[in-house]
């Protein structure tokens, strides 16, 4: 549907609010006619429609975010037609969200709102997004990565905590050494391994990518006693598939045992991306390894290692003659 041409006419009203209401109704009527006579949905109706149409093809995590938005965070916009959600409405709703949430949460909230209404634009229910609201500035905080020197001890601590759920021990190794998402570990299957070429091709991924991932020989050796011709790689003791968050308790226990903070299933994925970058792997290769559609997503996974800056500073100081003698005397 093409954007409507600008039409200027008089409402014959002196009250601005009444005139705006008339203009909005006229706009809604025009959009309805252009939409084949279907009325413009409210935000709640659009939300329900998205869940019906898109949820079967979206990741469980993404669907949970959309469901939470509709259940808790519409902030008075549920019964508002999406064509009437203007900049002032969005900013007021965001202010209500900020009363109980931080800036990062408010930006996530705005992304979901944009996703829903842009979906309506793609379906030609609206000609364009009816508001213009920028994201809030957020201070980036460094995220945890698992130190390479602590990997063996951390794996051992997970094994101790997961003595009754051995699938967790396998899962954390797949998350770190293959960069698999939690959902990809839960659905991993033995038939997707190529033991001759030492590769693993995820058959069920978030972005539907299917690149063959090289397997570290150490991981192949670890998996050898568990190998099967088919079926899920990890299952619960009763044979059922694991659910979301299944490794959370064991990872927390391992963090406490090794005095490491902030390691989660997703930070294991971030750790392997950061380590690969520090080892000199090109960003495009890391992007393919993590199966990201946009390289900017990959860049967001990489944490800055200031050790490289320290080494560069030392080289600069040496060339500039700014080094200190070992006995502490001035050079």
C-alpha positions, -999 to 999 in steps of 0.1 A, spaced: 0 0 0 15 34 -10 17 62 15 -14 84 13 -10 118 -5 -14 148 17 -49 162 18 -57 196 33 -92 205 42 -111 222 69 -129 203 97 -149 235 104 -141 232 141 -124 257 163 -114 233 191 -80 217 182 -86 184 201 -119 179 183 -104 187 150 -75 163 156 -101 136 165 -120 142 132 -87 141 112 -77 108 129 -111 92 121 -108 104 85 -73 89 83 -85 56 98 -113 54 73 -89 60 45 -66 33 57 -95 9 62 -107 15 26 -72 9 13 -70 -22 35 -99 -38 17 -125 -27 42 -107 -44 72 -106 -22 102 -73 -11 117 -65 -34 147 -57 -23 182 -23 -31 196 -37 -60 215 -54 -74 184 -22 -70 164 -3 -87 192 -27 -117 192 -25 -119 154 13 -119 154 14 -147 179 -10 -167 158 9 -162 125 45 -158 135 50 -177 168 51 -211 151 81 -199 130 100 -180 157 123 -191 185 109 -199 219 129 -170 235 116 -145 210 80 -157 215 83 -154 253 95 -118 248 65 -109 227 41 -127 251 56 -108 281 52 -75 262 15 -82 256 8 -95 291 26 -69 312 40 -40 291 14 -24 269 11 5 293 -24 16 284 -20 11 246 -37 -23 244 -71 -9 231 -55 19 210 -57 15 172 -21 12 159 -27 41 135 -33 63 166 -1 53 184 19 86 178 52 98 192 36 113 223 18 81 231 49 60 227 70 84 248 44 84 276 42 46 276 80 44 277 80 67 307 56 44 324 79 15 316 109 34 330 92 38 363 99 1 371 126 -8 345 160 4 334 170 21 301 181 -12 285 147 -28 293 130 3 278 150 -1 246 140 -37 244 104 -27 250 106 -2 221 121 -28 198 92 -52 204 67 -24 198 84 -15 165 86 -51 155 48 -55 159 38 -23 141 64 -27 113 49 -61 108 16 -43 102 33 -20 77 47 -50 58 12 -65 57 0 -31 43 -23 -24 72 -4 9 77 16 29 52 44 37 76 54 36 113 32 63 129 58 76 154 94 86 156 111 77 189 148 72 193 164 46 216 177 57 249 215 59 255 227 30 276 261 26 293 277 -6 280 290 -28 307 317 -54 303 303 -89 302 319 -120 317 340 -145 296 353 -178 309 391 -175 313 409 -202 292 431 -211 322 400 -219 342 381 -240 315 392 -275 327 385 -267 364 352 -251 355 342 -282 335 351 -304 364 330 -283 388 300 -286 364 305 -324 363 303 -325 401 272 -304 402 256 -324 374 262 -358 388 225 -367 386 219 -349 353 250 -359 331 234 -343 301 243 -309 315 281 -318 314 278 -325 277 257 -294 271 282 -269 285 310 -284 264 288 -280 233 279 -245 242 315 -234 247 334 -255 222 309 -254 193 293 -220 202 258 -236 203 228 -217 217 210 -234 246 181 -242 222 205 -257 197 220 -279 224 186 -292 235 177 -302 199 212 -315 189 212 -349 173 239 -376 168 231 -379 131 242 -343 125 278 -352 134 303 -362 107 329 -381 126 351 -387 95 354 -349 88 351 -339 124 322 -315 118 288 -308 132 260 -293 112 232 -279 134 199 -291 119 177 -268 139 189 -232 144 174 -199 153 182 -183 119 178 -216 99 215 -216 89 232 -249 84 269 -244 82 292 -273 91 311 -264 123 346 -279 129 349 -301 160 378 -297 183 396 -331 186 394 -329 224 356 -326 221 354 -355 197 374 -376 221 351 -366 250 320 -375 230 333 -408 217 321 -430 246 286 -414 243 282 -417 205 251 -431 190 239 -435 154 208 -413 159 186 -395 185 191 -365 208 226 -360 221 213 -350 256 182 -362 273 169 -362 308 174 -393 329 138 -403 321 144 -399 284 125 -366 279 140 -336 262 154 -309 284 136 -275 287 149 -240 287 172 -231 316 181 -267 323 218 -260 330 213 -229 351 218 -244 386 249 -264 376 265 -234 359 259 -212 390 274 -239 412 305 -241 389 309 -203 389 308 -203 427 333 -232 430 358 -215 406 352 -179 419 340 -168 385 311 -144 380 286 -139 352 290 -171 332 257 -182 316 249 -204 287 249 -174 264 282 -161 278 298 -194 269 289 -186 233 303 -151 238 335 -165 253 343 -187 222 336 -157 199 359 -135 219 387 -161 221 385 -167 183 388 -130 177 418 -127 200 434 -157 182 431 -138 149 400 -153 133 384 -129 108 351 -114 119 333 -129 89 345 -164 99 332 -159 135 300 -146 121 295 -178 101 306 -199 131 279 -183 153 254 -183 125 246 -146 126 228 -130 97 243 -95 105 280 -90 113 270 -63 138 254 -89 159 287 -108 160 306 -77 169 283 -72 199 294 -106 212 331 -97 213 345 -83 245 375 -60 244 408 -75 258 430 -47 271 459 -70 273 465 -64 236 465 -26 244 490 -32 272 514 -51 248 510 -23 222 518 3 248 549 -15 258 561 -16 222 554 21 218 572 29 250 602 9 240 605 26 206 601 60 222 628 53 248 603 55 277 612 21 292 624 17 328 654 -3 339 649 -34 360 667 -20 390 642 9 392 667 36 381 658 63 356 667 53 320 
